[in-house]
Amino acid sequence: MDKASAELLCHNGSVNKGKSPLGGDMPTQETTVFEQVHRTVEEAIVAVVGRWYYDECQVTLESTFAEDIELESMEVMEIAERLIETYPDVDFVTWFSAMELEELVEITLGDVVSFIVRSLEQPATAG
């Protein structure tokens, strides 16, 4: 895909200019986990769409998968599969199935990262 095509495909709204700060002045364990998960989710997206396209879309935590990054449903499924392999104890299926279609369309990178972090921080339940 050439640069002009990518620019047409990426929704470059003002919300997505630059990078979002991930933490405050002093890093904490929580921000460290958040940053690690953020990097992992970013890597999953890049593995599917390529670094050049990801960078061209100026993806931030506020970027939506459907509108800002303009992922096709198969690309979203491939990213989800990668995340399920990486985080087998995170219940993505239940999380996604509880959402209405409108919520799924509006899901952001930050929503996914935050969900994974919350899931990882929950103590394991005895079965």
C-alpha positions as CSV (number, residue, x, y, z in Angstrom):
1,M,0.0,0.0,0.0
2,D,1.4,3.4,-0.9
3,K,1.4,6.5,1.3
4,A,-1.4,8.2,-0.5
5,S,-3.7,5.1,-0.1
6,A,-2.8,4.8,3.6
7,E,-3.6,8.5,4.2
8,L,-7.1,7.9,2.6
9,L,-7.6,4.8,4.7
10,C,-6.6,6.3,8.0
11,H,-8.9,8.7,9.8
12,N,-6.4,11.3,10.9
13,G,-8.7,13.3,13.3
14,S,-7.3,15.8,15.8
15,V,-7.7,13.3,18.6
16,N,-5.0,11.1,17.1
17,K,-2.2,13.6,16.7
18,G,0.9,12.5,18.5
19,K,1.3,9.9,21.2
20,S,-0.7,9.9,24.4
21,P,1.2,10.0,27.7
22,L,0.9,6.7,29.5
23,G,1.7,7.7,33.1
24,G,2.5,10.4,35.5
25,D,5.8,11.7,36.8
26,M,6.8,8.6,38.8
27,P,6.2,5.2,37.2
28,T,4.3,2.8,39.3
29,Q,3.7,-0.9,39.0
30,E,0.3,-0.2,37.5
31,T,1.6,2.1,34.8
32,T,4.4,-0.4,34.1
33,V,1.8,-3.2,33.5
34,F,-0.3,-0.8,31.5
35,E,2.7,0.2,29.3
36,Q,3.7,-3.5,28.9
37,V,0.1,-4.4,27.8
38,H,-0.1,-1.4,25.5
39,R,3.1,-2.5,23.8
40,T,1.8,-6.0,23.4
41,V,-1.5,-4.9,21.9
42,E,0.4,-2.5,19.6
43,E,2.7,-5.4,18.5
44,A,-0.4,-7.5,17.7
45,I,-1.9,-4.7,15.6
46,V,1.4,-4.1,13.8
47,A,1.8,-7.8,13.1
48,V,-1.5,-7.7,11.2
49,V,-1.4,-4.3,9.4
50,G,2.3,-3.5,9.3
51,R,4.4,-0.8,11.1
52,W,4.2,1.7,8.3
53,Y,0.3,1.6,8.2
54,Y,0.1,1.7,12.0
55,D,2.4,4.8,12.1
56,E,0.6,6.5,9.2
57,C,-2.7,6.2,11.1
58,Q,-1.1,7.9,14.1
59,V,-2.6,5.4,16.5
60,T,-3.1,6.5,20.1
61,L,-5.0,5.0,23.0
62,E,-8.1,7.0,21.8
63,S,-8.0,5.4,18.3
64,T,-10.9,3.2,17.4
65,F,-10.3,0.0,15.6
66,A,-13.1,0.5,13.1
67,E,-13.0,4.2,12.3
68,D,-9.5,5.5,13.0
69,I,-7.4,2.5,12.1
70,E,-10.1,1.2,9.7
71,L,-9.5,-2.4,10.3
72,E,-11.6,-5.0,8.5
73,S,-13.4,-7.6,10.6
74,M,-10.9,-10.3,9.6
75,E,-8.0,-8.1,10.8
76,V,-9.8,-7.5,14.1
77,M,-10.3,-11.3,14.5
78,E,-6.6,-11.9,13.8
79,I,-5.6,-9.4,16.4
80,A,-8.0,-10.9,18.9
81,E,-6.6,-14.4,18.2
82,R,-3.1,-13.1,18.9
83,L,-4.2,-11.4,22.1
84,I,-6.0,-14.6,23.2
85,E,-2.8,-16.6,22.7
86,T,-0.8,-14.0,24.6
87,Y,-3.3,-13.6,27.5
88,P,-5.1,-17.0,27.8
89,D,-6.5,-16.1,31.2
90,V,-8.2,-13.0,29.9
91,D,-11.9,-13.7,29.0
92,F,-12.1,-11.7,25.8
93,V,-15.1,-13.8,24.5
94,T,-17.3,-12.9,27.5
95,W,-16.2,-9.2,27.3
96,F,-17.0,-8.9,23.6
97,S,-20.2,-10.9,23.8
98,A,-21.6,-8.5,26.4
99,M,-21.2,-5.6,24.0
100,E,-23.8,-4.2,21.7
101,L,-22.7,-3.7,18.0
102,E,-22.4,0.0,18.5
103,E,-20.0,-0.5,21.5
104,L,-17.9,-2.9,19.4
105,V,-17.6,-0.4,16.6
106,E,-16.5,2.3,19.0
107,I,-13.9,0.2,21.0
108,T,-10.6,1.9,21.3
109,L,-7.0,0.7,21.7
110,G,-7.2,2.1,25.3
111,D,-10.4,0.2,26.0
112,V,-8.7,-3.1,25.1
113,V,-5.5,-2.3,27.0
114,S,-7.5,-1.3,30.1
115,F,-9.6,-4.4,30.0
116,I,-6.5,-6.7,29.8
117,V,-4.9,-4.8,32.7
118,R,-8.0,-5.1,34.8
119,S,-8.3,-8.8,34.0
120,L,-4.6,-9.4,34.9
121,E,-5.0,-7.6,38.2
122,Q,-8.0,-9.7,39.3
123,P,-7.0,-12.5,41.6
124,A,-7.4,-16.0,40.2
125,T,-10.5,-17.7,41.5
126,A,-10.3,-21.2,42.9
127,G,-12.4,-23.6,40.9
